[in-house]
Amino acid sequence: MNSKIKSSKSIQTGQTVPTLTKLTSDIPGNKISHSKKIYSSMFEIFGRVQGVYFRKHTLNKARELGLNGWCMNTSDGTVKGILEGPQDLISEMKLWLQHKGSPRSIIEKAIFTPNEPIANYNFNSFTIRR
């Protein structure tokens, strides 16, 4: 565990007492390293991906990886969305979207835009749009 030890004065005794502070990267589920470049990629998934909890499973996987963005059903029967995060985690998510999905889904085709570097996150978390 990465931690920083800081010294602070105790109000009661006036003595210097070490305090332990967790780094952001130590928080469970937060796999985003602040030193990594961040990227964005759009996706659209074709097949039996509506009515099979595909968006819910996508939300859970993206949050597990610590990615930001969104996904939504389209009127064409597909699921589309945006991924934001480190390139390695976006690649892992793309493989999951392309080959796994929800247990009842049947993925026929997955289209992704190339990973584009971005200066800052546009989304605070991963969400489902309706």
C-alpha positions, 0 to 999 in steps of 0.5 A: 500500500502506498501511503504518506506519513505526515507529522502533525501536532496533537491538540491535546498533548502538543506532541508531534504525532505521525498520521497516515494518509492513503494515496488516491491510488490505494482506494479500492476500485480506483485503478487510475494512476495519475501519472498515466496519460488518459485517452478517449474512445467511442464504441458501438456494439451490434447483436443481441445487446438490448434487453439482456442487461448489457448496459448494466454489465458494461457499467459494472465492468467499467467501474471495476476498471476505474474508467469514466464515460457512458453507454446507452441503447440506440434506436437501431438496437445497438449499444453505444458509448464513450470510454475514458481512462488509461490506454491499457484499461481502455484496451481491456474494456474493448476486449470485454465489450467485443468478446464477453458482454453480459451473460445473455448477450450475443455480440455480432460486431463491435466498432471502436474509434482509435484511442485519442489522447485527452488533457482532462476527463470529460466525465466524473464516472461511468454512467448509463444514459437513457 
